């Protein structure tokens, strides 16, 4: 069982709403859902928690690309929404995509064909999922939750995050 909530930052503080993720298939879908609850393109946090085994934070600031943090990627991988976020994080390896555009740095010789997309997808899927945190450890730093504190949350992590943000009552109202 999972719990998901949106926290939208406003001039008056945080507004919370619970949300269903039934129609969410991609990170873009999740970002669109978050933007719908945004007030004046302010920060929106999507908080997802899976029975104390992992939690995730997706942050959307206006039209910027969403930022993601997972507390335990290996545990999240066992859940449909966690798996989607884990795949997104592992698939965004900019170093790999940048290397692919440089000559002779991708492991092929001149004249050797590049791997097709199916082979590249299979290679990405075969990469091991790290146990432990994955993603943007600085996702909440400007809101007063540094990387060390973020990694220290366990148990009811979303309540800990809400407490650190000063919006515990708002979050608890939607639980």
LINCOR-V581922 format. One line per field, one symbol per residue. ss: DSSP state (H for helix, E for strand, - for the rest). phi: phi as a letter, one per 20 degrees, with the letter a starting at -180 (. if undefined). burial: 1 if it has 24 or more other ideal C-beta (glycine too) atoms within 12 Angstrom, else 0. A space follows every 10 residues. Layout:
ss=???
phi=???
burial=???
//
This chain:
ss=-EEEEEEEEE --EEEEEE-- ------HHHH HHHHHH---- --EEEEEEEE ---EEEEEEE E-----EEEE --HHHH---H HHHHHHHHHH H--HHHHHHH ---------- ------HHHH HHHHHH---- ---EE----- HHH---HHHH HH----HHHH HHHHH--HHH HHHH-
phi=.dccbdddec fepdddbfbe dgeeccffff ffffffefdl lffcdedccd kmeacccddc dlefffdccc fbffffgedg fffgffgfff feffffffff eefmdendeg neffffffff ffffffffef fofboefegd gfendfgfff fefbmeffff ffffemcgff fffef
burial=0111111110 0001111110 1001001011 1011101100 0111111111 0011111111 1000011111 1110111010 1111111111 1000000000 0000000000 0000000000 0001000010 0011110011 0010100001 1010001111 1101101001 10010
//
